Amino acid sequence: MNCDSFKINYKKMGAGLLCALLLCGCGSEKQVENKLTDTNSTTFFAMDTVMDIQITGDEELLTEAQQKVMALEKQLSVTEKDSEVSGINRNKIGRLTGDGAKIFIGGMDICAATEGALDLTIYPVLKEWGFTTGEYKVPEDEEINQLLEAVDYNKVEISDMGNDYIDIVLPDDMQIDLGSITKGYTSQMLHDFFKENGVESALINLGGNVQCLGGKLTGEPWKIAIKSPFLDSKEGILGVLQAKDLAIVTSGGYERYFEEDGKIYWHILDPSTGKPADKGLASVTIVGKDGLKCDGLSTALFVKGLDEAVEYWKSSDDFDMIIVMSNGDVHITEEIADDFALTSEYADSKLIVETR
């Protein structure tokens, strides 16, 4: 392979949102300022990304929050050899406990609801492409098809379930990965933890998976900058969404990708083909109350494409979305249309409001 034809770009920070904990420019006319006075904040690295959290509450809560995130990563990381997930993948049988059990059940529900557009058993294919190892390559169709034989969430067997655990049995060659939903669950978990401990206002940014607790103390909504999925963007921000007590999660091909022979391959794979999902979408932002669901749907609806995503939204009443097409058109659902504004860089983009 010619080195000149192979280029890698891996953006750990690019989960789709630039959550403006500090001043963030939005073109020449708009700025996003979310920094609160009388707050405590922390920044740390976990789950392969930089996380920023600010709260109007006891600083000790931030220490506990970080410990919770680290514990969950140790429990569920597919690359941590002693994690519960790795044990299940290695032995084809094992137990998920506590939060891990809740995440798995929630993820399997989304797999079923989206008819496999999200599939927690896609990990071996993702690994073959190099998206989990950094050793990127375009697999041969024969390799992909062989690996796809073991990709089917319906074949995961739940052998026993208790109040705080779930026992899982996998077929040979199958492996699970909860990475597509873990950060969404984690942001929701922290939201609930802070709320239970008297925090009235918080902004939780787990590498782009954003969860707002309430609004600002002034009563104003948070201003969440939605990242531009286009690599040639000058400002890097597509638009700004005003939000209170919501999760906002974006998935896009720009998050993690590599280029070979002039063609870009991104990490969001279609479980039916084992190849990067390519339905003409550049990014999908899901807005709702449930962080895990928003996380899972941002991936699943990217795989489904615009028409199926809109139909899925019409059948539900617990989330909204912003879909950016590869041609620059922006589709937004009617309930959040008034809370969203394009930046000056994208002022001429076609904005289409989807209605029920």
HUZIFEN-V255042 format. One record per pair of residues at least 12 apart in sequence whose C-alpha atoms are under 7 Angstrom apart, sorted by sequence separation. I is the first residue (numbers start at 1). GAP is how many residues later the second one is. If there is no record, write none. Layout:
# HUZIFEN-V255042
I;GAP, I;GAP
This chain:
# HUZIFEN-V255042
20;12, 22;12, 41;12, 42;12, 84;12, 157;12, 201;12, 202;12, 225;12, 226;12, 286;12, 321;12, 20;13, 21;13, 22;13, 41;13, 156;13, 157;13, 200;13, 201;13, 226;13, 253;13, 285;13, 320;13, 20;14, 21;14, 40;14, 41;14, 156;14, 200;14, 201;14, 225;14, 226;14, 253;14, 284;14, 39;15, 40;15, 201;15, 225;15, 253;15, 39;16, 40;16, 201;16, 224;16, 225;16, 337;16, 39;17, 40;17, 187;17, 223;17, 224;17, 38;18, 39;18, 223;18, 224;18, 284;18, 40;19, 125;19, 187;19, 223;19, 283;19, 334;19, 42;20, 191;20, 222;20, 223;20, 329;20, 330;20, 331;20, 332;20, 333;20, 334;20, 221;21, 222;21, 281;21, 328;21, 329;21, 330;21, 331;21, 332;21, 333;21, 334;21, 125;22, 191;22, 221;22, 222;22, 329;22, 330;22, 331;22, 332;22, 333;22, 124;23, 150;23, 151;23, 183;23, 188;23, 221;23, 229;23, 331;23, 46;24, 76;24, 150;24, 187;24, 281;24, 184;25, 229;25, 47;26, 183;26, 277;26, 279;26, 122;29, 215;29, 253;29, 121;30, 214;30, 215;30, 252;30, 253;30, 288;30, 121;31, 213;31, 214;31, 252;31, 288;31, 121;32, 212;32, 213;32, 251;32, 252;32, 287;32, 288;32, 119;33, 120;33, 212;33, 250;33, 251;33, 270;33, 286;33, 287;33, 119;34, 212;34, 250;34, 251;34, 286;34, 287;34, 211;35, 212;35, 250;35, 286;35, 12;36, 13;36, 211;36, 249;36, 250;36, 285;36, 286;36, 12;37, 13;37, 210;37, 211;37, 248;37, 249;37, 285;37, 210;38, 248;38, 249;38, 284;38, 285;38, 209;39, 210;39, 248;39, 284;39, 209;40, 247;40, 248;40, 283;40, 284;40, 208;41, 246;41, 247;41, 283;41, 246;42, 247;42, 282;42, 314;42, 246;43, 247;43, 281;43, 282;43, 247;44, 281;44, 282;44, 249;45, 280;45, 281;45, 249;46, 280;46, 247;47, 251;47, 250;48, 251;48, 249;49, 124;51, 123;52, 121;53, 123;53, 229;53, 121;54, 123;54, 229;54, 121;55, 120;56, 121;56, 120;57, 120;58, 101;64, 101;65, 98;66, 97;67, 98;67, 97;68, 96;69, 97;69, 95;70, 96;70, 95;71, 96;71, 95;72, 94;73, 95;73, 94;74, 104;74, 107;74, 93;75, 94;75, 93;76, 92;77, 93;77, 92;78, 92;79, 103;79, 92;80, 103;82, 89;86, 89;87, 242;97, 241;98, 242;98, 78;99, 241;99, 240;100, 241;100, 239;101, 240;101, 188;102, 239;102, 240;102, 188;103, 239;103, 187;104, 238;104, 239;104, 238;105, 185;106, 237;106, 184;107, 185;107, 184;108, 238;108, 184;110, 181;111, 184;111, 181;114, 180;115, 181;115, 180;116, 69;117, 65;125, 148;126, 144;130, 131;136, 57;142, 56;143, 55;144, 56;144, 56;145, 55;146, 56;146, 55;147, 54;148, 55;148, 54;149, 122;149, 125;149, 53;150, 54;150, 53;151, 52;152, 53;152, 119;152, 52;153, 117;153, 51;154, 52;154, 117;154, 51;155, 50;156, 51;156, 50;157, 49;158, 118;178, 118;181, 118;182, 117;183, 19;186, 110;186, 114;186, 117;186, 117;187, 34;188, 19;189, 34;189, 18;190, 17;191, 32;191, 15;192, 16;192, 15;193, 13;194, 14;194, 15;194, 20;204, 19;205, 20;205, 19;206, 18;207, 17;208, 18;208, 27;208, 17;209, 18;209, 26;209, 16;210, 17;210, 16;211, 26;211, 17;233, 16;234, 15;235, 16;235, 15;236, 16;236, 15;240, 14;241, 11;244, 11;245, 10;246, 9;247, 10;247, 9;248, 8;249, 9;249, 8;250, 7;251, 8;251, 7;252, 6;253, 7;253, 6;254, 5;255, 6;255, 5;256, 5;257, 29;315, 27;316, 28;316, 26;317, 27;317, 27;318
